[in-house]
Amino acid sequence: MRPLRDPGADVTAEELVRGLRLAAGGRGGRPRVVAIMIASVDGRATVEGGSTKLGHREDRALLRGLRAAADCLLAGTGTIGAEGYARLLDADQRAAREAAGRPAHPLVATLTRSGEVPWETPVFSEAGVRKQVYSGVPVTAPAGVTDTTVEVIPGAGARAALEHLHAAHGIRSVACEGGPGLLRALLADDLVDDLLLTLAPLLVGGEGPTSLSGPALEGPPRMGLHDVLRADDHLFLHYTR
Ligand SMILES: NC(=O)c1ccc[n+]([C@@H]2O[C@H](COP(=O)([O-])OP(=O)(O)OC[C@H]3O[C@@H](n4cnc5c(N)ncnc54)[C@H](OP(=O)(O)O)[C@@H]3O)[C@@H](O)[C@H]2O)c1
């Protein structure tokens, strides 16, 4: 075992995201996929129904920095609804993207097999934020929903959705913000290139979701530990495929 005490210089969230070199893109006709999650010491992904109380300002900076760098933000319908997605980037991040000739916001993509989309979530009525819904069944966006296209993909398969993002939207990098159901689907299909897992110094217990839900993964898949950082008592773990 090695101690974590490293006299090296501090790394900012911005530097960590830059080090991912997202612009390099993915492989096999799909974008690069970086998954990001936060969990308590005992693996819980929520406190009182959301992830906010697990957070730290550096974790917020990492999440927003990853969003700002990626071409696309992918989240399951459960996460978009539960976390009340809205105002995904700060003003300076939007300005920096535009100055670089990119859209102010990443494309926001989600998947649903049932066609149940949390349309009432504010992001769906934010003008100028493009949304792409992959649904297993035909769905129609209700009035008030803006800049949203729906693509029907049988079974709402994650691989097919990523391939479509690449082919139809030119997406090279995806920040996947979970949740536990979608992250499991991506891992089951070997679609996660990097996992940024923040460990919050809380012991939560109870029946809330853990980082992954659903049936046990075959193998199980194993990732390499690329980096470990800390901010106060939060640990930032970077795993790679
Ligand atoms: N700690 C964290 O970092 C973090 C991050 C994100 C979310 N969360 C928390 O996680 C909870 C939400 O969990 P969740 O599992 O419902 O969220 P989720 O993974 O965001 O959404 C799950 C939904 O995605 C849809 N889906 C479409 N294709 C799928 C596929 N191939 N495999 C699995 N799901 C697919 C399903 O909808 P259909 O049933 O319509 O198919 C499913 O119900 C919330 O409490 C949220 O706060 C925590």
PDBQT file of the ligand as one rigid body, heavy atoms in Angstrom, charges set to zero:
ROOT
HETATM    1  N1  LIG A 301     -24.933  10.455  -6.527  1.00  0.00    +0.000 N 
HETATM    2  C1  LIG A 301     -24.935  10.717  -7.815  1.00  0.00    +0.000 C 
HETATM    3  O1  LIG A 301     -23.901  11.054  -8.405  1.00  0.00    +0.000 OA
HETATM    4  C2  LIG A 301     -26.228  10.607  -8.579  1.00  0.00    +0.000 A 
HETATM    5  C3  LIG A 301     -26.207  10.816  -9.957  1.00  0.00    +0.000 A 
HETATM    6  C4  LIG A 301     -27.387  10.704 -10.653  1.00  0.00    +0.000 A 
HETATM    7  C5  LIG A 301     -28.556  10.360  -9.999  1.00  0.00    +0.000 A 
HETATM    8  N2  LIG A 301     -28.542  10.167  -8.658  1.00  0.00    +0.000 N 
HETATM    9  C6  LIG A 301     -29.792   9.797  -7.976  1.00  0.00    +0.000 C 
HETATM   10  O2  LIG A 301     -30.250   8.584  -8.514  1.00  0.00    +0.000 OA
HETATM   11  C7  LIG A 301     -31.663   8.541  -8.446  1.00  0.00    +0.000 C 
HETATM   12  C8  LIG A 301     -32.243   8.171  -9.796  1.00  0.00    +0.000 C 
HETATM   13  O3  LIG A 301     -31.884   6.854 -10.072  1.00  0.00    +0.000 OA
HETATM   14  P1  LIG A 301     -32.353   6.115 -11.392  1.00  0.00    +0.000 P 
HETATM   15  O4  LIG A 301     -31.673   4.811 -11.451  1.00  0.00    +0.000 OA
HETATM   16  O5  LIG A 301     -33.839   6.179 -11.501  1.00  0.00    +0.000 OA
HETATM   17  O6  LIG A 301     -31.808   7.123 -12.450  1.00  0.00    +0.000 OA
HETATM   18  P2  LIG A 301     -31.408   7.054 -13.953  1.00  0.00    +0.000 P 
HETATM   19  O7  LIG A 301     -30.396   6.004 -14.227  1.00  0.00    +0.000 OA
HETATM   20  O8  LIG A 301     -31.075   8.461 -14.250  1.00  0.00    +0.000 OA
HETATM   21  O9  LIG A 301     -32.741   6.731 -14.725  1.00  0.00    +0.000 OA
HETATM   22  C9  LIG A 301     -33.218   5.427 -14.827  1.00  0.00    +0.000 C 
HETATM   23  C10 LIG A 301     -34.212   5.432 -15.934  1.00  0.00    +0.000 C 
HETATM   24  O10 LIG A 301     -33.512   5.550 -17.165  1.00  0.00    +0.000 OA
HETATM   25  C11 LIG A 301     -34.266   4.904 -18.158  1.00  0.00    +0.000 C 
HETATM   26  N3  LIG A 301     -33.475   4.027 -19.016  1.00  0.00    +0.000 N 
HETATM   27  C12 LIG A 301     -33.479   4.048 -20.371  1.00  0.00    +0.000 A 
HETATM   28  N4  LIG A 301     -32.693   3.137 -20.872  1.00  0.00    +0.000 NA
HETATM   29  C13 LIG A 301     -32.175   2.483 -19.836  1.00  0.00    +0.000 A 
HETATM   30  C14 LIG A 301     -31.307   1.399 -19.755  1.00  0.00    +0.000 A 
HETATM   31  N5  LIG A 301     -30.784   0.825 -20.855  1.00  0.00    +0.000 N 
HETATM   32  N6  LIG A 301     -31.002   0.932 -18.537  1.00  0.00    +0.000 NA
HETATM   33  C15 LIG A 301     -31.503   1.515 -17.437  1.00  0.00    +0.000 A 
HETATM   34  N7  LIG A 301     -32.335   2.588 -17.457  1.00  0.00    +0.000 NA
HETATM   35  C16 LIG A 301     -32.660   3.046 -18.675  1.00  0.00    +0.000 A 
HETATM   36  C17 LIG A 301     -35.299   4.081 -17.443  1.00  0.00    +0.000 C 
HETATM   37  O11 LIG A 301     -36.509   4.704 -17.732  1.00  0.00    +0.000 OA
HETATM   38  P3  LIG A 301     -37.687   3.790 -18.325  1.00  0.00    +0.000 P 
HETATM   39  O12 LIG A 301     -38.219   3.084 -17.154  1.00  0.00    +0.000 OA
HETATM   40  O13 LIG A 301     -38.596   4.739 -18.970  1.00  0.00    +0.000 OA
HETATM   41  O14 LIG A 301     -37.038   2.852 -19.292  1.00  0.00    +0.000 OA
HETATM   42  C18 LIG A 301     -34.966   4.153 -16.003  1.00  0.00    +0.000 C 
HETATM   43  O15 LIG A 301     -36.125   4.202 -15.190  1.00  0.00    +0.000 OA
HETATM   44  C19 LIG A 301     -32.130   9.892  -7.986  1.00  0.00    +0.000 C 
HETATM   45  O16 LIG A 301     -32.447   9.823  -6.624  1.00  0.00    +0.000 OA
HETATM   46  C20 LIG A 301     -30.901  10.774  -8.194  1.00  0.00    +0.000 C 
HETATM   47  O17 LIG A 301     -30.883  11.838  -7.279  1.00  0.00    +0.000 OA
HETATM   48  C21 LIG A 301     -27.395  10.279  -7.947  1.00  0.00    +0.000 A 
ENDROOT
TORSDOF 0
